[in-house]
């Protein structure tokens, strides 16, 4: 019987066959001969058992590698790569949203990043600010955690976790909405097949191939499908890729093999190669521009505060923004939201209460917290939002973050 890749697919050699093959080989004259002691307690038999189990593990890994190449049998990250080559990506979990109604004294402010919650601790953070007029103000908010746990009924968000002067109460007149779980393998396969490989976006396929290069750290692609220049200055029917890491040769090789015809590549990096017919072809892309992000955090603590939590606050922020967190001689790099993504202070606030999007740690003992961001080391950060260009990569270092606790 044949094992490995066969006309019937991949056939894994079972452990019993591996054991028998090694025992038969041990009896060959070229090895130990037919009289070799293969009793269960013999040293050779013990070693055969040991190597057989190791080989069995290797066969299982080979089988997994084989089947993870195909959409019907690939799972988890392997399935993401397979469908990515066909032009689609897995839908991530999504946070629920809700409209919060604050009641209070006219003129009382409700700042962006205000935390409210249900009685069982499902938290929402305001995505905008406002001022009470005619006794109330409606402000949109987003669940801190992704997924269906953020779906709550009307009038269930009743507690204000961030103390507000002049605000008497909060409620949600309507249920929250959104809050979808991460797309499952079964759902992703079904969507891939219904859409069809030919219908996939070449932008996504190229982005997947570039991301798979061993020396690239991050890749973001943009496409202008219109017949006129877009708002970012990209010409009609063009693609722009912002690539961190990688080598010019390997990146240009991907474009040479997979760039769709009739699409112009734009960027400041220019590489020219000769095609198989000897004609020069030019490939362009951009590299990200590091943009330092400075953060100021003000915390009012309570009795549950743990001394030293300031370091975790800083790390939580860097996990969202991206950058390097340093403790003593240990430095950890986080990719964060990525190139060109806006920075919101409400998102940094929510990260301090635990965020599965960025694997942040919940900080105990916070009565209230205010976070502001900025672009200058010479002035105190005072912004709620930073909008980045397509080429800018936000970078935050531990020394860029000040944390005041009272």
C-alpha angles and dihedrals in degrees: 000000000000122000132195121032107003138160087270095052128261114341113193118215107241122233092247091056092047090052093048093047091053093047091050090049092050089058094055116111089238089063123026101328133237094293096060115134108248098164116140093257096047117112092233092052090051091051091048089053090050095049092043092058091048091050090047089056090049091051090052090052091049090050091051092049091051097050095041088069094071130070094228095054106024117104139194115343092358089060089050089057094047096051090040089065087054092054108261136096133210114266109244124221112279132217121241119242130210139177111240121204115207120197122200150098116337111260094026111137126228106200127214110265096038110156120222129171148183121252090263093053105261101151132209128187123208115246095200140027131237148162128243113255125176089003100304148051130200116216128176116239137185131216114255092221124053125236139043094315086082092064106104132166125251118286093017099110098079107139128082109212092184110062112237127192113233095010114117104181148345134215141162111236091196133037118265118259138206112030097143123177122238112282111265125230091253093051092046093050091049093050091047093053094044091051096043129219093264091057094058123113114257087210091064092044092052092045090052093049092048092047090052092061107111095232102045118099101189138355130194123183131198128189134197107202094172128098092240137057113280128228092269093056096256112149121239117289095008141133129216121197123191107201127186114200126350129107126273092238098054093042092050089048090059092050091046092054102037113020109119117242119258094027119117120217116216130197147102096262109082125190124175122200134175114245122221089275092054095253118137115246122191124214124190137190141148135245119221121261113225112238115193112225120202122199134195118198126191117189131185105203134203134200092287093062113120116215111244095032088121089083091055090048089056093047091050090054093049091049088061101038099034128238140099127315114202128196112175107309094340118098126183124190121214125191093210122184092335141230117343096002118136121245117228124191090213089059091052089049092051090050090066090064093052125280123201090199091070101016093243123171122245112243116220124216103033114144093173136350134193123191126187129180134207146166101231133075091201097063135046112262109252107163130107096200137030118194114203130201121242092263100044120104114198113228124188125181128195090250090056092066125078118193121194118189124189 
